[in-house]
Amino acid sequence: MIYWRSLKLLNATHNMAKDLYHEQVKRALEKDGWQITHDPYELRIGGVEMYIDIGAE
């Protein structure tokens, strides 16, 4: 399992904005045989929400 994390910018509503390389990384993973399982991958730990760009297997 792989999780891709990169720097993000927040838009005015504080939602994640995809970075410049998001789609290129996603296509490269799929081309290499990975299945994208989460886009984004959401984690909640101790009441804190976190997001990871891409989850893949």
VMD Tcl script that builds the backbone (N, CA, C; Angstrom):
set m [mol new atoms 171]
animate dup $m
set s [atomselect $m all]
$s set {name element resname resid chain x y z} {
  {N N MET 1 A 0.844 -1.160 0.000}
  {CA C MET 1 A 0.000 0.000 0.000}
  {C C MET 1 A 0.893 1.227 0.000}
  {N N ILE 2 A 0.496 2.225 -0.774}
  {CA C ILE 2 A 1.265 3.468 -0.855}
  {C C ILE 2 A 0.339 4.647 -0.568}
  {N N TYR 3 A 0.863 5.629 0.089}
  {CA C TYR 3 A 0.124 6.859 0.329}
  {C C TYR 3 A 0.987 8.011 -0.136}
  {N N TRP 4 A 0.492 8.812 -1.045}
  {CA C TRP 4 A 1.217 9.952 -1.584}
  {C C TRP 4 A 0.811 11.197 -0.818}
  {N N ARG 5 A 1.791 11.913 -0.312}
  {CA C ARG 5 A 1.518 13.143 0.434}
  {C C ARG 5 A 2.405 14.238 -0.112}
  {N N SER 6 A 1.827 15.362 -0.406}
  {CA C SER 6 A 2.598 16.503 -0.877}
  {C C SER 6 A 2.030 17.771 -0.262}
  {N N LEU 7 A 2.699 18.858 -0.486}
  {CA C LEU 7 A 2.239 20.131 0.059}
  {C C LEU 7 A 0.942 20.540 -0.601}
  {N N LYS 8 A 0.046 21.080 0.183}
  {CA C LYS 8 A -1.252 21.509 -0.310}
  {C C LYS 8 A -1.473 22.969 0.017}
  {N N LEU 9 A -2.325 23.600 -0.744}
  {CA C LEU 9 A -2.799 24.936 -0.440}
  {C C LEU 9 A -4.273 24.825 -0.105}
  {N N LEU 10 A -4.737 25.630 0.826}
  {CA C LEU 10 A -6.155 25.624 1.176}
  {C C LEU 10 A -6.863 26.702 0.383}
  {N N ASN 11 A -8.053 26.374 -0.125}
  {CA C ASN 11 A -8.813 27.409 -0.809}
  {C C ASN 11 A -9.643 28.185 0.216}
  {N N ALA 12 A -10.484 29.081 -0.245}
  {CA C ALA 12 A -11.216 29.975 0.661}
  {C C ALA 12 A -12.124 29.228 1.634}
  {N N THR 13 A -12.599 28.037 1.266}
  {CA C THR 13 A -13.481 27.276 2.150}
  {C C THR 13 A -12.710 26.250 2.961}
  {N N HIS 14 A -11.384 26.321 2.935}
  {CA C HIS 14 A -10.499 25.434 3.685}
  {C C HIS 14 A -10.545 23.988 3.206}
  {N N ASN 15 A -10.974 23.777 1.977}
  {CA C ASN 15 A -10.891 22.443 1.379}
  {C C ASN 15 A -9.504 22.275 0.770}
  {N N MET 16 A -9.090 21.025 0.604}
  {CA C MET 16 A -7.780 20.781 0.014}
  {C C MET 16 A -7.784 21.176 -1.458}
  {N N ALA 17 A -6.709 21.772 -1.878}
  {CA C ALA 17 A -6.502 22.063 -3.289}
  {C C ALA 17 A -5.437 21.089 -3.796}
  {N N LYS 18 A -5.691 20.484 -4.918}
  {CA C LYS 18 A -4.724 19.526 -5.460}
  {C C LYS 18 A -3.521 20.281 -6.009}
  {N N ASP 19 A -2.337 19.751 -5.742}
  {CA C ASP 19 A -1.126 20.416 -6.201}
  {C C ASP 19 A -0.883 20.156 -7.682}
  {N N LEU 20 A 0.152 20.753 -8.191}
  {CA C LEU 20 A 0.482 20.699 -9.607}
  {C C LEU 20 A 0.700 19.284 -10.114}
  {N N TYR 21 A 1.204 18.379 -9.278}
  {CA C TYR 21 A 1.601 17.047 -9.730}
  {C C TYR 21 A 0.600 15.950 -9.393}
  {N N HIS 22 A -0.517 16.282 -8.783}
  {CA C HIS 22 A -1.477 15.282 -8.311}
  {C C HIS 22 A -1.902 14.317 -9.426}
  {N N GLU 23 A -2.406 14.845 -10.523}
  {CA C GLU 23 A -2.910 13.985 -11.604}
  {C C GLU 23 A -1.783 13.194 -12.268}
  {N N GLN 24 A -0.600 13.800 -12.397}
  {CA C GLN 24 A 0.523 13.086 -13.001}
  {C C GLN 24 A 0.940 11.902 -12.138}
  {N N VAL 25 A 0.988 12.088 -10.821}
  {CA C VAL 25 A 1.345 10.999 -9.909}
  {C C VAL 25 A 0.286 9.909 -9.966}
  {N N LYS 26 A -0.962 10.315 -9.964}
  {CA C LYS 26 A -2.065 9.358 -10.023}
  {C C LYS 26 A -2.000 8.516 -11.302}
  {N N ARG 27 A -1.789 9.164 -12.457}
  {CA C ARG 27 A -1.688 8.438 -13.729}
  {C C ARG 27 A -0.476 7.511 -13.748}
  {N N ALA 28 A 0.649 7.968 -13.198}
  {CA C ALA 28 A 1.858 7.134 -13.163}
  {C C ALA 28 A 1.642 5.889 -12.314}
  {N N LEU 29 A 0.969 6.039 -11.172}
  {CA C LEU 29 A 0.684 4.884 -10.319}
  {C C LEU 29 A -0.214 3.892 -11.049}
  {N N GLU 30 A -1.277 4.402 -11.686}
  {CA C GLU 30 A -2.190 3.522 -12.420}
  {C C GLU 30 A -1.469 2.827 -13.576}
  {N N LYS 31 A -0.622 3.548 -14.283}
  {CA C LYS 31 A 0.130 2.967 -15.403}
  {C C LYS 31 A 1.065 1.859 -14.924}
  {N N ASP 32 A 1.553 1.996 -13.683}
  {CA C ASP 32 A 2.460 0.999 -13.109}
  {C C ASP 32 A 1.709 -0.171 -12.468}
  {N N GLY 33 A 0.374 -0.163 -12.570}
  {CA C GLY 33 A -0.414 -1.290 -12.075}
  {C C GLY 33 A -1.043 -1.093 -10.706}
  {N N TRP 34 A -0.883 0.087 -10.111}
  {CA C TRP 34 A -1.498 0.362 -8.813}
  {C C TRP 34 A -2.973 0.674 -9.000}
  {N N GLN 35 A -3.777 0.309 -8.007}
  {CA C GLN 35 A -5.196 0.663 -8.005}
  {C C GLN 35 A -5.376 1.792 -7.007}
  {N N ILE 36 A -5.930 2.919 -7.445}
  {CA C ILE 36 A -6.183 4.049 -6.559}
  {C C ILE 36 A -7.387 3.679 -5.689}
  {N N THR 37 A -7.196 3.673 -4.386}
  {CA C THR 37 A -8.265 3.295 -3.457}
  {C C THR 37 A -8.899 4.498 -2.774}
  {N N HIS 38 A -8.157 5.580 -2.635}
  {CA C HIS 38 A -8.661 6.783 -1.970}
  {C C HIS 38 A -8.071 8.018 -2.637}
  {N N ASP 39 A -8.906 9.016 -2.871}
  {CA C ASP 39 A -8.436 10.274 -3.457}
  {C C ASP 39 A -9.359 11.409 -3.011}
  {N N PRO 40 A -9.126 11.990 -1.876}
  {CA C PRO 40 A -8.034 11.822 -0.916}
  {C C PRO 40 A -8.352 10.741 0.113}
  {N N TYR 41 A -7.350 10.358 0.883}
  {CA C TYR 41 A -7.498 9.402 1.980}
  {C C TYR 41 A -7.686 10.198 3.263}
  {N N GLU 42 A -8.829 10.021 3.911}
  {CA C GLU 42 A -9.170 10.790 5.109}
  {C C GLU 42 A -8.873 9.980 6.370}
  {N N LEU 43 A -8.194 10.619 7.308}
  {CA C LEU 43 A -7.908 10.015 8.610}
  {C C LEU 43 A -8.503 10.880 9.708}
  {N N ARG 44 A -9.051 10.248 10.723}
  {CA C ARG 44 A -9.514 10.961 11.917}
  {C C ARG 44 A -8.886 10.292 13.125}
  {N N ILE 45 A -8.051 11.036 13.818}
  {CA C ILE 45 A -7.354 10.516 14.986}
  {C C ILE 45 A -7.528 11.499 16.127}
  {N N GLY 46 A -8.133 11.048 17.196}
  {CA C GLY 46 A -8.312 11.906 18.359}
  {C C GLY 46 A -9.065 13.179 18.055}
  {N N GLY 47 A -10.047 13.117 17.183}
  {CA C GLY 47 A -10.839 14.287 16.839}
  {C C GLY 47 A -10.173 15.216 15.832}
  {N N VAL 48 A -9.025 14.826 15.321}
  {CA C VAL 48 A -8.321 15.643 14.332}
  {C C VAL 48 A -8.488 15.001 12.959}
  {N N GLU 49 A -8.938 15.802 11.984}
  {CA C GLU 49 A -9.085 15.312 10.625}
  {C C GLU 49 A -7.814 15.603 9.841}
  {N N MET 50 A -7.326 14.581 9.131}
  {CA C MET 50 A -6.154 14.728 8.281}
  {C C MET 50 A -6.468 14.115 6.929}
  {N N TYR 51 A -5.833 14.631 5.896}
  {CA C TYR 51 A -6.046 14.103 4.553}
  {C C TYR 51 A -4.706 13.813 3.895}
  {N N ILE 52 A -4.627 12.656 3.268}
  {CA C ILE 52 A -3.474 12.262 2.480}
  {C C ILE 52 A -3.922 12.257 1.039}
  {N N ASP 53 A -3.083 12.734 0.147}
  {CA C ASP 53 A -3.481 12.925 -1.259}
  {C C ASP 53 A -4.094 11.693 -1.902}
  {N N ILE 54 A -3.347 10.598 -1.934}
  {CA C ILE 54 A -3.776 9.411 -2.673}
  {C C ILE 54 A -3.453 8.153 -1.858}
  {N N GLY 55 A -4.415 7.259 -1.783}
  {CA C GLY 55 A -4.165 5.931 -1.231}
  {C C GLY 55 A -4.242 4.943 -2.384}
  {N N ALA 56 A -3.294 4.023 -2.478}
  {CA C ALA 56 A -3.286 3.064 -3.590}
  {C C ALA 56 A -2.749 1.712 -3.117}
  {N N GLU 57 A -3.201 0.668 -3.780}
  {CA C GLU 57 A -2.725 -0.692 -3.503}
  {C C GLU 57 A -2.197 -1.302 -4.779}
}
mol reanalyze $m
mol bondsrecalc $m
mol representation Tube
mol addrep $m
